[in-house]
Amino acid sequence: MCVHSYRSSQPDHWVQPRPHRDASLRRQAYGKVRPMHEPSWFERLLGRA
């Protein structure tokens, strides 16, 4: 059985922390922050969130 391993001086990209992004840039890319629970039509009608 032959075991091959790959070694690199660079760590894998998913191990690297992501660079900081300004909140306005995030909003441009993904839109407004939305709640985890979307209120139902009835809850919105009554003004409860």
mmCIF file as Biopython writes it, N, C-alpha, C and O atoms, coordinates in Angstrom:
data_model
#
loop_
_atom_site.group_PDB
_atom_site.id
_atom_site.type_symbol
_atom_site.label_atom_id
_atom_site.label_alt_id
_atom_site.label_comp_id
_atom_site.label_asym_id
_atom_site.label_entity_id
_atom_site.label_seq_id
_atom_site.pdbx_PDB_ins_code
_atom_site.Cartn_x
_atom_site.Cartn_y
_atom_site.Cartn_z
_atom_site.occupancy
_atom_site.B_iso_or_equiv
_atom_site.auth_seq_id
_atom_site.auth_asym_id
_atom_site.pdbx_PDB_model_num
ATOM 1   N N  . MET A ? 1  ? 0.851   -1.180 0.000  1.0 0.0 1  A 1 
ATOM 2   C CA . MET A ? 1  ? 0.000   0.000  0.000  1.0 0.0 1  A 1 
ATOM 3   C C  . MET A ? 1  ? 0.893   1.238  0.000  1.0 0.0 1  A 1 
ATOM 4   O O  . MET A ? 1  ? 1.856   1.326  0.762  1.0 0.0 1  A 1 
ATOM 5   N N  . CYS A ? 2  ? 0.563   2.167  -0.846 1.0 0.0 2  A 1 
ATOM 6   C CA . CYS A ? 2  ? 1.360   3.385  -0.973 1.0 0.0 2  A 1 
ATOM 7   C C  . CYS A ? 2  ? 0.581   4.547  -0.351 1.0 0.0 2  A 1 
ATOM 8   O O  . CYS A ? 2  ? -0.559  4.810  -0.733 1.0 0.0 2  A 1 
ATOM 9   N N  . VAL A ? 3  ? 1.187   5.224  0.589  1.0 0.0 3  A 1 
ATOM 10  C CA . VAL A ? 3  ? 0.526   6.341  1.257  1.0 0.0 3  A 1 
ATOM 11  C C  . VAL A ? 3  ? 1.204   7.627  0.806  1.0 0.0 3  A 1 
ATOM 12  O O  . VAL A ? 3  ? 2.394   7.839  1.036  1.0 0.0 3  A 1 
ATOM 13  N N  . HIS A ? 4  ? 0.424   8.472  0.164  1.0 0.0 4  A 1 
ATOM 14  C CA . HIS A ? 4  ? 0.938   9.755  -0.298 1.0 0.0 4  A 1 
ATOM 15  C C  . HIS A ? 4  ? 0.397   10.848 0.615  1.0 0.0 4  A 1 
ATOM 16  O O  . HIS A ? 4  ? -0.776  10.836 0.988  1.0 0.0 4  A 1 
ATOM 17  N N  . SER A ? 5  ? 1.242   11.768 0.959  1.0 0.0 5  A 1 
ATOM 18  C CA . SER A ? 5  ? 0.777   12.918 1.723  1.0 0.0 5  A 1 
ATOM 19  C C  . SER A ? 5  ? 1.260   14.174 1.020  1.0 0.0 5  A 1 
ATOM 20  O O  . SER A ? 5  ? 2.333   14.201 0.417  1.0 0.0 5  A 1 
ATOM 21  N N  . TYR A ? 6  ? 0.457   15.191 1.111  1.0 0.0 6  A 1 
ATOM 22  C CA . TYR A ? 6  ? 0.763   16.455 0.459  1.0 0.0 6  A 1 
ATOM 23  C C  . TYR A ? 6  ? 1.079   17.475 1.540  1.0 0.0 6  A 1 
ATOM 24  O O  . TYR A ? 6  ? 0.266   17.714 2.432  1.0 0.0 6  A 1 
ATOM 25  N N  . ARG A ? 7  ? 2.234   18.061 1.463  1.0 0.0 7  A 1 
ATOM 26  C CA . ARG A ? 7  ? 2.612   19.083 2.441  1.0 0.0 7  A 1 
ATOM 27  C C  . ARG A ? 7  ? 2.931   20.375 1.709  1.0 0.0 7  A 1 
ATOM 28  O O  . ARG A ? 7  ? 3.547   20.377 0.643  1.0 0.0 7  A 1 
ATOM 29  N N  . SER A ? 8  ? 2.502   21.455 2.304  1.0 0.0 8  A 1 
ATOM 30  C CA . SER A ? 8  ? 2.735   22.764 1.722  1.0 0.0 8  A 1 
ATOM 31  C C  . SER A ? 8  ? 3.123   23.720 2.838  1.0 0.0 8  A 1 
ATOM 32  O O  . SER A ? 8  ? 2.764   23.518 3.998  1.0 0.0 8  A 1 
ATOM 33  N N  . SER A ? 9  ? 3.851   24.753 2.478  1.0 0.0 9  A 1 
ATOM 34  C CA . SER A ? 9  ? 4.208   25.747 3.483  1.0 0.0 9  A 1 
ATOM 35  C C  . SER A ? 9  ? 3.014   26.645 3.810  1.0 0.0 9  A 1 
ATOM 36  O O  . SER A ? 9  ? 2.984   27.284 4.862  1.0 0.0 9  A 1 
ATOM 37  N N  . GLN A ? 10 ? 2.040   26.692 2.914  1.0 0.0 10 A 1 
ATOM 38  C CA . GLN A ? 10 ? 0.840   27.497 3.143  1.0 0.0 10 A 1 
ATOM 39  C C  . GLN A ? 10 ? -0.226  26.643 3.826  1.0 0.0 10 A 1 
ATOM 40  O O  . GLN A ? 10 ? -0.491  25.529 3.374  1.0 0.0 10 A 1 
ATOM 41  N N  . PRO A ? 11 ? -0.845  27.132 4.902  1.0 0.0 11 A 1 
ATOM 42  C CA . PRO A ? 11 ? -1.955  26.375 5.496  1.0 0.0 11 A 1 
ATOM 43  C C  . PRO A ? 11 ? -3.173  26.408 4.568  1.0 0.0 11 A 1 
ATOM 44  O O  . PRO A ? 11 ? -3.270  27.266 3.691  1.0 0.0 11 A 1 
ATOM 45  N N  . ASP A ? 12 ? -4.082  25.485 4.766  1.0 0.0 12 A 1 
ATOM 46  C CA . ASP A ? 12 ? -5.287  25.429 3.945  1.0 0.0 12 A 1 
ATOM 47  C C  . ASP A ? 12 ? -6.103  26.701 4.114  1.0 0.0 12 A 1 
ATOM 48  O O  . ASP A ? 12 ? -6.095  27.318 5.180  1.0 0.0 12 A 1 
ATOM 49  N N  . HIS A ? 13 ? -6.816  27.092 3.046  1.0 0.0 13 A 1 
ATOM 50  C CA . HIS A ? 13 ? -7.538  28.370 3.078  1.0 0.0 13 A 1 
ATOM 51  C C  . HIS A ? 13 ? -8.688  28.369 4.079  1.0 0.0 13 A 1 
ATOM 52  O O  . HIS A ? 13 ? -9.031  29.429 4.603  1.0 0.0 13 A 1 
ATOM 53  N N  . TRP A ? 14 ? -9.297  27.217 4.365  1.0 0.0 14 A 1 
ATOM 54  C CA . TRP A ? 14 ? -10.424 27.207 5.307  1.0 0.0 14 A 1 
ATOM 55  C C  . TRP A ? 14 ? -9.972  27.317 6.762  1.0 0.0 14 A 1 
ATOM 56  O O  . TRP A ? 14 ? -10.797 27.486 7.660  1.0 0.0 14 A 1 
ATOM 57  N N  . VAL A ? 15 ? -8.663  27.220 6.996  1.0 0.0 15 A 1 
ATOM 58  C CA . VAL A ? 15 ? -8.129  27.356 8.349  1.0 0.0 15 A 1 
ATOM 59  C C  . VAL A ? 15 ? -7.849  28.824 8.665  1.0 0.0 15 A 1 
ATOM 60  O O  . VAL A ? 15 ? -7.839  29.223 9.830  1.0 0.0 15 A 1 
ATOM 61  N N  . GLN A ? 16 ? -7.624  29.612 7.636  1.0 0.0 16 A 1 
ATOM 62  C CA . GLN A ? 16 ? -7.292  31.026 7.819  1.0 0.0 16 A 1 
ATOM 63  C C  . GLN A ? 16 ? -8.514  31.810 8.305  1.0 0.0 16 A 1 
ATOM 64  O O  . GLN A ? 16 ? -9.621  31.580 7.818  1.0 0.0 16 A 1 
ATOM 65  N N  . PRO A ? 17 ? -8.332  32.736 9.260  1.0 0.0 17 A 1 
ATOM 66  C CA . PRO A ? 17 ? -9.461  33.584 9.652  1.0 0.0 17 A 1 
ATOM 67  C C  . PRO A ? 17 ? -9.823  34.528 8.508  1.0 0.0 17 A 1 
ATOM 68  O O  . PRO A ? 17 ? -8.966  34.948 7.730  1.0 0.0 17 A 1 
ATOM 69  N N  . ARG A ? 18 ? -11.099 34.848 8.425  1.0 0.0 18 A 1 
ATOM 70  C CA . ARG A ? 18 ? -11.539 35.742 7.357  1.0 0.0 18 A 1 
ATOM 71  C C  . ARG A ? 18 ? -11.153 37.175 7.695  1.0 0.0 18 A 1 
ATOM 72  O O  . ARG A ? 18 ? -11.174 37.556 8.866  1.0 0.0 18 A 1 
ATOM 73  N N  . PRO A ? 19 ? -10.803 37.973 6.697  1.0 0.0 19 A 1 
ATOM 74  C CA . PRO A ? 19 ? -10.466 39.368 6.968  1.0 0.0 19 A 1 
ATOM 75  C C  . PRO A ? 19 ? -11.702 40.147 7.423  1.0 0.0 19 A 1 
ATOM 76  O O  . PRO A ? 19 ? -12.831 39.788 7.091  1.0 0.0 19 A 1 
ATOM 77  N N  . HIS A ? 20 ? -11.474 41.213 8.186  1.0 0.0 20 A 1 
ATOM 78  C CA . HIS A ? 20 ? -12.562 42.048 8.685  1.0 0.0 20 A 1 
ATOM 79  C C  . HIS A ? 20 ? -13.237 42.763 7.526  1.0 0.0 20 A 1 
ATOM 80  O O  . HIS A ? 20 ? -12.567 43.287 6.636  1.0 0.0 20 A 1 
ATOM 81  N N  . ARG A ? 21 ? -14.554 42.784 7.537  1.0 0.0 21 A 1 
ATOM 82  C CA . ARG A ? 21 ? -15.312 43.548 6.547  1.0 0.0 21 A 1 
ATOM 83  C C  . ARG A ? 21 ? -16.168 44.558 7.283  1.0 0.0 21 A 1 
ATOM 84  O O  . ARG A ? 21 ? -16.795 44.243 8.295  1.0 0.0 21 A 1 
ATOM 85  N N  . ASP A ? 22 ? -16.188 45.755 6.773  1.0 0.0 22 A 1 
ATOM 86  C CA . ASP A ? 22 ? -17.004 46.808 7.354  1.0 0.0 22 A 1 
ATOM 87  C C  . ASP A ? 22 ? -18.487 46.434 7.217  1.0 0.0 22 A 1 
ATOM 88  O O  . ASP A ? 22 ? -18.875 45.773 6.254  1.0 0.0 22 A 1 
ATOM 89  N N  . ALA A ? 23 ? -19.298 46.854 8.166  1.0 0.0 23 A 1 
ATOM 90  C CA . ALA A ? 23 ? -20.715 46.497 8.159  1.0 0.0 23 A 1 
ATOM 91  C C  . ALA A ? 23 ? -21.424 47.025 6.914  1.0 0.0 23 A 1 
ATOM 92  O O  . ALA A ? 23 ? -22.319 46.361 6.391  1.0 0.0 23 A 1 
ATOM 93  N N  . SER A ? 24 ? -21.044 48.196 6.435  1.0 0.0 24 A 1 
ATOM 94  C CA . SER A ? 24 ? -21.696 48.743 5.241  1.0 0.0 24 A 1 
ATOM 95  C C  . SER A ? 24 ? -21.369 47.912 4.004  1.0 0.0 24 A 1 
ATOM 96  O O  . SER A ? 24 ? -22.212 47.767 3.119  1.0 0.0 24 A 1 
ATOM 97  N N  . LEU A ? 25 ? -20.156 47.363 3.931  1.0 0.0 25 A 1 
ATOM 98  C CA . LEU A ? 25 ? -19.804 46.492 2.802  1.0 0.0 25 A 1 
ATOM 99  C C  . LEU A ? 25 ? -20.582 45.183 2.880  1.0 0.0 25 A 1 
ATOM 100 O O  . LEU A ? 25 ? -21.016 44.653 1.857  1.0 0.0 25 A 1 
ATOM 101 N N  . ARG A ? 26 ? -20.758 44.660 4.097  1.0 0.0 26 A 1 
ATOM 102 C CA . ARG A ? 26 ? -21.546 43.449 4.263  1.0 0.0 26 A 1 
ATOM 103 C C  . ARG A ? 26 ? -22.997 43.684 3.852  1.0 0.0 26 A 1 
ATOM 104 O O  . ARG A ? 26 ? -23.613 42.833 3.212  1.0 0.0 26 A 1 
ATOM 105 N N  . ARG A ? 27 ? -23.533 44.837 4.223  1.0 0.0 27 A 1 
ATOM 106 C CA . ARG A ? 27 ? -24.913 45.159 3.882  1.0 0.0 27 A 1 
ATOM 107 C C  . ARG A ? 27 ? -25.083 45.309 2.376  1.0 0.0 27 A 1 
ATOM 108 O O  . ARG A ? 27 ? -26.103 44.897 1.824  1.0 0.0 27 A 1 
ATOM 109 N N  . GLN A ? 28 ? -24.084 45.901 1.704  1.0 0.0 28 A 1 
ATOM 110 C CA . GLN A ? 28 ? -24.153 46.019 0.245  1.0 0.0 28 A 1 
ATOM 111 C C  . GLN A ? 28 ? -24.181 44.646 -0.411 1.0 0.0 28 A 1 
ATOM 112 O O  . GLN A ? 28 ? -24.918 44.432 -1.373 1.0 0.0 28 A 1 
ATOM 113 N N  . ALA A ? 29 ? -23.389 43.725 0.098  1.0 0.0 29 A 1 
ATOM 114 C CA . ALA A ? 29 ? -23.282 42.400 -0.516 1.0 0.0 29 A 1 
ATOM 115 C C  . ALA A ? 29 ? -24.483 41.517 -0.201 1.0 0.0 29 A 1 
ATOM 116 O O  . ALA A ? 29 ? -24.960 40.804 -1.084 1.0 0.0 29 A 1 
ATOM 117 N N  . TYR A ? 30 ? -24.989 41.544 1.043  1.0 0.0 30 A 1 
ATOM 118 C CA . TYR A ? 30 ? -25.989 40.570 1.479  1.0 0.0 30 A 1 
ATOM 119 C C  . TYR A ? 30 ? -27.333 41.168 1.858  1.0 0.0 30 A 1 
ATOM 120 O O  . TYR A ? 30 ? -28.284 40.421 2.089  1.0 0.0 30 A 1 
ATOM 121 N N  . GLY A ? 31 ? -27.445 42.486 1.931  1.0 0.0 31 A 1 
ATOM 122 C CA . GLY A ? 31 ? -28.711 43.098 2.314  1.0 0.0 31 A 1 
ATOM 123 C C  . GLY A ? 31 ? -28.830 43.248 3.826  1.0 0.0 31 A 1 
ATOM 124 O O  . GLY A ? 31 ? -27.888 42.981 4.573  1.0 0.0 31 A 1 
ATOM 125 N N  . LYS A ? 32 ? -30.017 43.683 4.258  1.0 0.0 32 A 1 
ATOM 126 C CA . LYS A ? 32 ? -30.252 43.916 5.677  1.0 0.0 32 A 1 
ATOM 127 C C  . LYS A ? 32 ? -30.162 42.630 6.474  1.0 0.0 32 A 1 
ATOM 128 O O  . LYS A ? 32 ? -30.390 41.539 5.953  1.0 0.0 32 A 1 
ATOM 129 N N  . VAL A ? 33 ? -29.825 42.778 7.755  1.0 0.0 33 A 1 
ATOM 130 C CA . VAL A ? 33 ? -29.840 41.643 8.672  1.0 0.0 33 A 1 
ATOM 131 C C  . VAL A ? 33 ? -31.299 41.302 8.950  1.0 0.0 33 A 1 
ATOM 132 O O  . VAL A ? 33 ? -32.086 42.168 9.332  1.0 0.0 33 A 1 
ATOM 133 N N  . ARG A ? 34 ? -31.650 40.038 8.756  1.0 0.0 34 A 1 
ATOM 134 C CA . ARG A ? 34 ? -33.023 39.600 8.963  1.0 0.0 34 A 1 
ATOM 135 C C  . ARG A ? 34 ? -33.104 38.737 10.206 1.0 0.0 34 A 1 
ATOM 136 O O  . ARG A ? 34 ? -32.163 38.004 10.513 1.0 0.0 34 A 1 
ATOM 137 N N  . PRO A ? 35 ? -34.230 38.812 10.938 1.0 0.0 35 A 1 
ATOM 138 C CA . PRO A ? 35 ? -34.363 38.012 12.156 1.0 0.0 35 A 1 
ATOM 139 C C  . PRO A ? 35 ? -34.443 36.526 11.831 1.0 0.0 35 A 1 
ATOM 140 O O  . PRO A ? 35 ? -34.818 36.139 10.724 1.0 0.0 35 A 1 
ATOM 141 N N  . MET A ? 36 ? -34.086 35.699 12.810 1.0 0.0 36 A 1 
ATOM 142 C CA . MET A ? 36 ? -34.167 34.254 12.625 1.0 0.0 36 A 1 
ATOM 143 C C  . MET A ? 36 ? -35.626 33.815 12.464 1.0 0.0 36 A 1 
ATOM 144 O O  . MET A ? 36 ? -35.929 32.920 11.676 1.0 0.0 36 A 1 
ATOM 145 N N  . HIS A ? 37 ? -36.516 34.447 13.213 1.0 0.0 37 A 1 
ATOM 146 C CA . HIS A ? 37 ? -37.934 34.099 13.163 1.0 0.0 37 A 1 
ATOM 147 C C  . HIS A ? 37 ? -38.673 35.207 12.427 1.0 0.0 37 A 1 
ATOM 148 O O  . HIS A ? 37 ? -38.754 36.336 12.911 1.0 0.0 37 A 1 
ATOM 149 N N  . GLU A ? 38 ? -39.209 34.884 11.265 1.0 0.0 38 A 1 
ATOM 150 C CA . GLU A ? 38 ? -40.006 35.860 10.527 1.0 0.0 38 A 1 
ATOM 151 C C  . GLU A ? 38 ? -41.403 35.891 11.149 1.0 0.0 38 A 1 
ATOM 152 O O  . GLU A ? 38 ? -42.019 34.838 11.317 1.0 0.0 38 A 1 
ATOM 153 N N  . PRO A ? 39 ? -41.913 37.073 11.491 1.0 0.0 39 A 1 
ATOM 154 C CA . PRO A ? 39 ? -43.270 37.123 12.045 1.0 0.0 39 A 1 
ATOM 155 C C  . PRO A ? 39 ? -44.291 36.699 10.988 1.0 0.0 39 A 1 
ATOM 156 O O  . PRO A ? 39 ? -44.119 36.971 9.800  1.0 0.0 39 A 1 
ATOM 157 N N  . SER A ? 40 ? -45.333 36.046 11.427 1.0 0.0 40 A 1 
ATOM 158 C CA . SER A ? 40 ? -46.380 35.610 10.502 1.0 0.0 40 A 1 
ATOM 159 C C  . SER A ? 40 ? -47.183 36.825 10.036 1.0 0.0 40 A 1 
ATOM 160 O O  . SER A ? 40 ? -47.027 37.934 10.547 1.0 0.0 40 A 1 
ATOM 161 N N  . TRP A ? 41 ? -48.039 36.580 9.056  1.0 0.0 41 A 1 
ATOM 162 C CA . TRP A ? 41 ? -48.865 37.658 8.529  1.0 0.0 41 A 1 
ATOM 163 C C  . TRP A ? 41 ? -49.743 38.234 9.639  1.0 0.0 41 A 1 
ATOM 164 O O  . TRP A ? 41 ? -49.925 39.448 9.726  1.0 0.0 41 A 1 
ATOM 165 N N  . PHE A ? 42 ? -50.286 37.359 10.485 1.0 0.0 42 A 1 
ATOM 166 C CA . PHE A ? 42 ? -51.157 37.803 11.570 1.0 0.0 42 A 1 
ATOM 167 C C  . PHE A ? 42 ? -50.376 38.605 12.609 1.0 0.0 42 A 1 
ATOM 168 O O  . PHE A ? 42 ? -50.870 39.614 13.111 1.0 0.0 42 A 1 
ATOM 169 N N  . GLU A ? 43 ? -49.161 38.164 12.935 1.0 0.0 43 A 1 
ATOM 170 C CA . GLU A ? 43 ? -48.328 38.903 13.900 1.0 0.0 43 A 1 
ATOM 171 C C  . GLU A ? 43 ? -47.961 40.280 13.355 1.0 0.0 43 A 1 
ATOM 172 O O  . GLU A ? 43 ? -47.942 41.263 14.096 1.0 0.0 43 A 1 
ATOM 173 N N  . ARG A ? 44 ? -47.671 40.345 12.065 1.0 0.0 44 A 1 
ATOM 174 C CA . ARG A ? 44 ? -47.365 41.651 11.465 1.0 0.0 44 A 1 
ATOM 175 C C  . ARG A ? 44 ? -48.592 42.547 11.464 1.0 0.0 44 A 1 
ATOM 176 O O  . ARG A ? 44 ? -48.481 43.756 11.663 1.0 0.0 44 A 1 
ATOM 177 N N  . LEU A ? 45 ? -49.763 41.958 11.239 1.0 0.0 45 A 1 
ATOM 178 C CA . LEU A ? 45 ? -51.001 42.726 11.231 1.0 0.0 45 A 1 
ATOM 179 C C  . LEU A ? 45 ? -51.266 43.345 12.601 1.0 0.0 45 A 1 
ATOM 180 O O  . LEU A ? 45 ? -51.699 44.494 12.694 1.0 0.0 45 A 1 
ATOM 181 N N  . LEU A ? 46 ? -51.004 42.578 13.667 1.0 0.0 46 A 1 
ATOM 182 C CA . LEU A ? 46 ? -51.227 43.072 15.027 1.0 0.0 46 A 1 
ATOM 183 C C  . LEU A ? 46 ? -50.057 43.892 15.557 1.0 0.0 46 A 1 
ATOM 184 O O  . LEU A ? 46 ? -50.163 44.489 16.628 1.0 0.0 46 A 1 
ATOM 185 N N  . GLY A ? 47 ? -48.958 43.932 14.840 1.0 0.0 47 A 1 
ATOM 186 C CA . GLY A ? 47 ? -47.806 44.713 15.265 1.0 0.0 47 A 1 
ATOM 187 C C  . GLY A ? 47 ? -46.941 44.027 16.290 1.0 0.0 47 A 1 
ATOM 188 O O  . GLY A ? 47 ? -46.155 44.687 16.970 1.0 0.0 47 A 1 
ATOM 189 N N  . ARG A ? 48 ? -47.063 42.714 16.423 1.0 0.0 48 A 1 
ATOM 190 C CA . ARG A ? 48 ? -46.226 41.959 17.369 1.0 0.0 48 A 1 
ATOM 191 C C  . ARG A ? 48 ? -45.098 41.301 16.598 1.0 0.0 48 A 1 
ATOM 192 O O  . ARG A ? 48 ? -45.298 40.731 15.526 1.0 0.0 48 A 1 
ATOM 193 N N  . ALA A ? 49 ? -43.906 41.396 17.172 1.0 0.0 49 A 1 
ATOM 194 C CA . ALA A ? 49 ? -42.771 40.779 16.481 1.0 0.0 49 A 1 
ATOM 195 C C  . ALA A ? 49 ? -42.079 39.761 17.322 1.0 0.0 49 A 1 
ATOM 196 O O  . ALA A ? 49 ? -41.103 39.154 16.878 1.0 0.0 49 A 1 
#
